[in-house]
Amino acid sequence: MLPSLALLGIGLLLGMRHAVDPDHVVAVTTIVSRQPSLARASAIGALWGVGHTGTILLLGGAIILFRIAIPPRLGLAMELAVAIMLIVLGLLNLSGRTLSGMQSALRPLLVGFVHGLAGSAFVAMLVVAAIPQPLMGVAYLLTFGLGTITGMVLVTVAIATPSVFAAKRFSHVQRYLRVASGVVSIAFGIFLAHEVSIVHGLFTSTPTWTPK
């Protein structure tokens, strides 16, 4: 078995890697395309990471501590929730609706929370397989979450930098980016919904699900 510090270090690195999963990047791009500054974009990334980490700790911790098994239909339903959320985010971008300050802060938290639902089972199962001690497993989840927050802040800054600087030179470019990100989010959400519902048979009698 790897030493504890090495395991936690691996958790941190894997959390940073987890931040760049395609559905995460699409969701955050849809949100930050409307942000006028890098500071606000990085705050969006941090809030997303906090929401994601909260779910990982709650659901993943329960799986580790109590050895809870996630039924395939429930796992697919959580992934379908991500697909629906991406479609809704895209529609909001296309509508051009302006959110209040509180709504702007709550949206990335909620989006991160939903993404955490879909990913926590996979992370927890890896921990259960590699770390027999429950408390060490929860500590691993925490460092994984910190890595995800760090990774998502870096990702959002990288995504927002071109659009923020372009918007300062070309007044309409941010609107076009907002529309483009909305279309991509809707398309990706529909693709995920098809995968979950049709390919993996969420609504059939024999759904198939592999945590990822």
C-alpha positions in Angstrom: 0.0 0.0 0.0 1.2 3.5 -0.8 2.1 5.8 2.1 -0.7 8.1 3.3 0.9 11.3 2.0 1.5 9.7 -1.4 -2.2 8.7 -1.6 -3.3 12.2 -0.7 -1.0 13.6 -3.3 -2.4 11.3 -5.9 -5.9 12.4 -4.9 -5.0 16.0 -5.4 -3.6 15.4 -8.8 -6.5 13.2 -9.9 -8.9 15.9 -8.7 -7.2 18.4 -10.9 -7.4 16.0 -13.8 -11.1 15.4 -13.0 -11.8 19.1 -13.5 -11.1 18.9 -17.2 -13.7 16.2 -18.0 -15.6 17.2 -21.1 -19.0 17.7 -19.4 -17.3 19.9 -16.7 -15.6 22.1 -19.3 -18.7 22.5 -21.4 -20.8 23.5 -18.3 -18.3 26.0 -17.0 -17.6 27.5 -20.5 -21.4 28.1 -20.8 -21.3 30.0 -17.5 -18.1 32.0 -17.8 -18.9 33.1 -21.4 -21.0 35.8 -19.7 -18.4 37.0 -17.3 -16.7 40.4 -17.9 -13.5 39.8 -15.9 -11.0 37.1 -15.1 -11.6 37.6 -11.3 -15.3 36.8 -11.7 -14.5 33.9 -14.0 -12.1 32.4 -11.5 -14.7 32.8 -8.7 -17.2 30.9 -10.9 -14.7 28.0 -11.2 -14.1 28.0 -7.4 -17.8 27.9 -6.7 -18.3 25.1 -9.1 -15.5 23.2 -7.4 -17.0 23.8 -4.0 -20.4 22.5 -5.1 -18.7 19.5 -6.7 -16.6 18.8 -3.6 -19.6 19.0 -1.3 -21.4 16.3 -3.2 -18.2 14.1 -3.4 -17.8 14.3 0.4 -21.5 13.7 1.2 -22.3 10.9 -1.3 -18.8 9.5 -1.7 -18.2 9.6 2.0 -21.4 7.7 2.6 -20.4 5.0 0.0 -17.0 4.6 1.7 -18.2 4.6 5.3 -21.3 2.5 4.9 -20.3 0.5 1.8 -23.4 1.7 0.0 -24.0 0.2 -3.5 -25.4 2.5 -6.2 -28.0 0.7 -8.3 -27.5 1.1 -12.1 -30.8 2.9 -12.6 -29.9 5.5 -10.0 -26.4 5.9 -11.4 -27.8 6.5 -14.9 -30.5 8.9 -13.4 -27.7 11.0 -11.9 -25.9 11.2 -15.3 -29.2 12.1 -16.9 -29.5 15.0 -14.5 -26.1 16.3 -15.8 -27.4 16.1 -19.4 -30.6 18.0 -18.5 -28.6 20.6 -16.6 -26.3 21.2 -19.7 -29.4 21.6 -21.9 -30.9 24.1 -19.4 -27.6 26.1 -19.2 -27.5 26.3 -22.9 -31.1 27.5 -23.2 -30.4 30.2 -20.5 -27.4 31.4 -22.6 -29.4 31.6 -25.8 -32.2 33.5 -24.0 -29.7 36.2 -22.8 -31.4 36.3 -19.5 -29.5 38.4 -16.9 -29.1 36.8 -13.5 -29.0 38.6 -10.1 -25.9 38.6 -8.0 -27.3 35.8 -5.8 -28.4 33.8 -8.8 -25.0 34.2 -10.4 -23.3 32.8 -7.3 -25.8 29.9 -6.8 -25.7 28.7 -10.3 -22.1 27.4 -10.4 -22.6 25.9 -6.9 -25.7 24.0 -8.2 -24.0 22.9 -11.4 -21.0 21.6 -9.4 -23.3 19.8 -7.0 -25.1 18.0 -9.9 -21.8 17.1 -11.5 -20.6 15.7 -8.2 -23.6 13.4 -8.0 -22.7 11.8 -11.3 -19.0 11.4 -10.4 -19.0 10.6 -6.7 -19.8 6.9 -7.1 -16.8 6.3 -9.4 -14.4 8.2 -7.2 -15.7 6.4 -4.1 -15.4 3.0 -5.7 -11.8 3.6 -6.6 -11.1 4.6 -3.0 -12.9 1.6 -1.6 -10.8 -0.7 -3.8 -7.5 1.0 -2.9 -7.9 2.3 0.7 -9.4 -0.1 3.3 -9.5 2.5 6.1 -12.7 4.5 5.9 -11.3 7.7 7.5 -8.3 7.7 5.2 -10.7 7.3 2.3 -12.7 10.4 3.4 -9.4 12.3 3.7 -8.6 11.2 0.1 -12.0 12.5 -1.0 -11.2 15.9 0.6 -7.9 16.2 -1.2 -9.5 15.1 -4.4 -12.1 17.8 -4.0 -9.4 20.4 -3.3 -7.6 19.3 -6.5 -10.9 19.7 -8.4 -11.4 23.2 -7.1 -7.8 24.2 -8.0 -8.1 22.6 -11.5 -11.5 24.2 -12.2 -10.2 27.7 -11.3 -7.3 27.2 -13.7 -9.6 25.9 -16.4 -12.1 28.8 -16.1 -9.3 31.4 -16.2 -7.9 29.7 -19.3 -11.3 29.6 -20.9 -12.2 33.2 -19.9 -9.0 34.9 -20.8 -9.5 35.0 -24.6 -13.1 36.1 -24.4 -12.5 38.8 -21.8 -9.6 40.3 -23.8 -11.6 40.0 -27.1 -14.6 41.6 -25.5 -12.6 44.6 -24.6 -11.6 45.2 -28.2 -14.7 44.0 -30.0 -17.9 45.0 -28.3 -20.1 42.2 -29.7 -17.8 39.3 -29.4 -19.0 38.2 -26.0 -22.6 37.9 -27.3 -21.4 35.6 -30.1 -19.4 33.5 -27.6 -22.4 33.3 -25.3 -24.6 32.0 -28.2 -21.9 29.5 -29.4 -21.3 28.1 -25.9 -25.1 27.8 -25.4 -25.4 25.8 -28.7 -22.5 23.5 -27.7 -24.0 22.9 -24.2 -27.4 22.0 -25.6 -25.8 19.6 -28.2 -23.6 17.9 -25.6 -26.5 17.6 -23.2 -28.6 15.9 -25.9 -25.7 13.6 -26.7 -25.4 12.6 -23.0 -29.1 12.1 -22.7 -29.1 9.8 -25.7 -26.2 7.8 -24.2 -27.9 7.4 -20.9 -31.4 6.8 -22.0 -31.0 4.8 -25.2 -27.5 3.3 -25.3 -27.4 2.3 -21.6 -31.1 1.7 -21.3 -32.1 3.9 -18.3 -35.8 3.4 -19.0 -35.6 -0.3 -19.9 -35.8 -3.3 -17.5 -32.1 -4.0 -17.7 -30.1 -0.8 -17.5 -26.3 -1.0 -17.8 -24.1 1.5 -15.9 -20.4 1.8 -15.2 -19.5 4.6 -12.9 -17.2 7.2 -14.6 
